[in-house]
Amino acid sequence: MLANRTRAATHLFLVLLVTAAGLQAQGRITTPKQQFGFNIGDDYVLVNYTQYVDYLKKLDHESDRINVEEIGKSSEGRPIYLAIITSPENHKKLARYKEISQRLSHAEGVTDDQARALAAEGKAVVWIDGGIHATEVLGAQQLIESIYQLVSRTDPETTRLLNDVIIRHDDNRDFYMTALPETEAINRVLFREWFPQIVYNHHQTGPAGAVMFAPPFRDPFNFFFDTLVMTLLDEVGAAMHSRFAAEGKPGVTSRTGANYSTWWNGGLRTSPYFHNQIGLLTETIGNPTPINIPFVPEKSLPKNDLPFPISPQGKWHFRQSIDYSITANRAVVDYASRNKDRLLFSIYRMGMNSIERGSRDTWTNTPRRIENVQMQVVKDRAVTGRGGTVPLKYYEALRDPALRDPRGYIIPADQPDFLTATKFVNALIKNGITIHRATSPFSVSGKSYPAGSYVVKTAQAFRPHVLDMFEPQDHPDDFEYPGAPPTPPYDSAGWTLAYQMGVKFDRILEAFNGPFEKLAAEVKSPAGTITQVPAPAGYLLSHAVNDSFIAVNRLLKSNEEVYWVKTAFRANGKTYPAGTHFISAKPGTLAKLQKMTQEIGLTFEATGTKPAGEALKLGPVRIGLWDRAGGSVPSGWTRLVLENFEFPFNVVYQTTFDSVDLAEKFDVLIFVDDGAPNAVAQLKKFLQDGGTILAIGGSTTLAYSLDLPVIDALAEIQPDGRALKLPRTQFYVPGSLLQAKIDNTNPLAFGMPDRADFFFDNSPAFRLRSDAERTGVRMVAWYESNTPLRSGWAWGQKHLENTGIYYGRAETVSQINEKDQ
């Protein structure tokens, strides 16, 4: 029978410092079998999270090679542990080795000679984790065995590894955003404290007909990071494959053997690339219940991506997967040990490369730019030479000064939602990015900026991450052969964080300076203000500020009167846009607003009279957020947004729809990307009773069930009247950012700009039927062009033109039903 499944060794991490002296014999070290009653990898048994932590703490007490420390708390309040394993001599100098790792990683102010001296003195730092996904039990179990072997063995190789390397021991979530306590703790270790040269994730989805996927990875790789990232990554991958072959362990594939690439910047393995670190991933088969390795004919012939095929296996035991994982760990740490000086110097060299590139004119070639050159060659009927060579003037076109990479970015303090811009800056800081702030007004390239504006220069070691957060991603058209369907990217294709957060910034192409101070840590939003008038009737609050929703929710909760003014109006000598909040002045109102100026940074403006024209009085909204038994990931992220902006809500499941009158309990129901209930009749009644449904992503297909006047824009009508979905050869948009036009006179879009960027991930798309006008369905946002792509990859994006986001009155469904009857 299985013991309790390991619960996210997400909260356990391992770091190894690798060196070269002998290790002294230790006292008795408790074996896993003595601790748990079985060997790690025995069939049908697992160590659970609590048992794992207890054992780590025992090893910490028994061995002078391991130090277990808490680096934070998880979202559930659980301790997040980091185990540091190295020789006892190294443990005495950890502060010095951490300092060396930091100096080499930042590179600034370090000469080549100093870097070589520091590399010789320092120790390689290797991060190894497992159990990133709670259902992938192998990762956590193999770490237990690996840790035990490292703290107990005295063989020459183990001695060398622990003398040359420091080994440390998450979560594949939101690393560039750093939205959760787990990622905040991990990013602090990775990018602000320890700066490991190698970050290794263990996962558990091995390819069919093989045992493990291991680096190198398939194309494409991201154009922003340093070339050495890829060459060193290939070196480590080769070392892993060589060790598997030497130990007679077949069935390890790479590159095209699986879907994994190095394009994305968002996971624990991939974000390190943008910080000049070597990110590794393995995906391994295995289960406490023995499994089979099936016969896959194409995986039976050796090739570069599978040099040592494995024969079909009738019974593959969990311990065999443990042993493969340990081989992989030792191969990585052995590489770090044997190449310590060169590895540490290379990290410095990558950082210095970034500083130098950010200090001069540089250009990043992208697929679209190369495609434009190729189209121009065809248009000019230029003569091409052997191997496709073309005249040099086409290369010179790629060096157009207007296409240069920025020397930096300025985020003006006078933009409409500077509070969100500050959150964006804090996300960068949590990823180790150097940020400056203007201490007084300044000018750059003829434009004036106020004090408090943020400045992000690209002449810094982590320049690849800076560019990746501000610049659009240009994913190449990836096809196995002409006419083939697109090859899906490993994860998202486009994510430019400044676009996602609606941050206003200027790209500065020339060197610049000003009255700037370097920020030492995350910044608190500057305090807001409250302008006053005699005997105010109320206070005005901008709808363009995301955090205004926090203020409204707090005010409604405390029985204040809040309105949305439906049309633009004049007050205080200026014009306020439609959607501006008006807060009636009552006893105690001012004190509440003053508190929010300090805590949130919001600014309020007093007005002597209530704005003229129609206004919508707001009230607390009863929100139901759909979820499923076992948990929906999109629902969880939506829950985080609601919590962050202090919306009250209840999670609802299928049983809720079957057991209650929805309109009596909820005003709004939210359905997220990956599902909706089987409750069409209940939802129609909810709408007819005055309720509102917000459907996101895949759940928008509810529109068909609810008989709304929309048609599928991504389907073709056949001669027999059937609608067939467009094949991927004609339309494919993996996670990317698309720009839409916004009707910000509609209350649903109050405070939005005229255009905004939306995340689109092979989502449904609709057009209105001809009878939509009569039924009261309108567009709130729509893709107004046939090229809405802003960042990522959009094959066949022309099909999205004039598709959009729609709303309708509560009576829409009943009107359509009456017509149908």
Salt bridges, closest charged atoms under 4 A:
ASP43 OD2 - HIS317 ND1 2.83
GLU70 OE2 - LYS73 NZ 2.46
GLU76 OE2 - ARG7 NH2 2.84
GLU76 OE1 - ARG78 NE 3.06
GLU99 OE1 - ARG96 NH1 2.93
ASP112 OD1 - ARG349 NH1 3.39
GLU121 OE2 - ARG96 NE 2.84
GLU136 OE2 - HIS133 ND1 3.15
GLU136 OE1 - HIS203 ND1 3.13
GLU145 OE2 - ARG319 NH2 3.48
ASP155 OD2 - ARG330 NH2 3.82
GLU157 OE2 - ARG160 NH2 3.96
GLU157 OE2 - ARG243 NH1 2.83
GLU157 OE1 - ARG330 NH2 3.12
ASP171 OD1 - ARG173 NE 2.43
GLU182 OE2 - HIS11 NE2 3.99
GLU184 OE1 - LYS430 NZ 3.69
GLU193 OE2 - ARG188 NE 3.23
ASP226 OD2 - ARG357 NH1 2.86
GLU235 OE1 - ARG342 NH2 2.82
GLU247 OE2 - ARG243 NE 2.99
GLU247 OE1 - LYS249 NZ 2.75
ASP305 OD1 - ARG255 NH1 3.70
ASP323 OD1 - ARG319 NE 3.05
ASP334 OD1 - ARG160 NH2 2.58
ASP334 OD1 - ARG338 NE 2.95
ASP341 OD1 - LYS340 NZ 2.64
GLU356 OE2 - ARG349 NH2 3.24
ASP361 OD1 - ARG404 NH1 3.24
ASP361 OD1 - ARG407 NH2 3.08
GLU371 OE1 - ARG368 NH1 3.69
ASP405 OD2 - ARG463 NH2 3.04
GLU471 OE2 - ARG507 NE 2.95
ASP474 OD1 - ARG368 NE 3.62
ASP477 OD1 - ARG368 NH2 3.16
ASP478 OD2 - ARG218 NH1 3.22
ASP506 OD2 - LYS447 NZ 2.72
GLU510 OE2 - ARG404 NH2 3.15
GLU517 OE2 - ARG437 NE 3.19
GLU522 OE1 - ARG192 NH2 3.10
ASP547 OD1 - LYS423 NZ 2.69
GLU560 OE2 - LYS592 NZ 2.64
GLU599 OE1 - ARG554 NH1 3.03
GLU599 OE2 - LYS595 NZ 3.87
GLU605 OE1 - LYS574 NZ 3.07
GLU614 OE2 - LYS566 NZ 3.59
GLU643 OE2 - ARG639 NE 3.09
GLU646 OE2 - ARG554 NH2 2.85
ASP661 OD2 - LYS685 NZ 3.51
ASP667 OD1 - ARG622 NH2 3.04
ASP674 OD2 - ARG628 NH1 2.81
ASP689 OD2 - LYS685 NZ 2.73
ASP707 OD2 - LYS684 NZ 2.69
ASP712 OD2 - LYS725 NZ 3.01
ASP720 OD2 - ARG722 NE 2.59
ASP757 OD1 - ARG790 NE 2.95
ASP771 OD2 - ARG769 NH2 2.98
GLU773 OE2 - ARG778 NH2 3.49
GLU784 OE2 - ARG755 NE 2.56
GLU811 OE2 - ARG809 NE 2.39
ASP820 OD1 - LYS819 NZ 3.77
